């Protein structure tokens, strides 16, 4: 299985987010950049065997799932806060 450069790998993850989840380009780029800032992709930079098309798809799914979980958690917290504020 051939490996991608680090930059090409990140581009592939971004592209997959737009294709699999119908995300806007800007949103997908932002999600990948946030993951990169959080050092999510450090191992991929260090280990070329992690930079494959198959792995890019796994990472796209993982990033999207984590994003959805964060959104759901925030919504639940907002609902709890709203309920507590009611007289």
Secondary structure, DSSP 8 states (H G I E B T S, - for coil): -----HHHHHHHHHHHHHHHH---HHHHHHHHHHHHHTTTTHHHHH-GGG-SHHHHHHHHHHHHHHHHHHHHHHHHHHHHHHHHH--
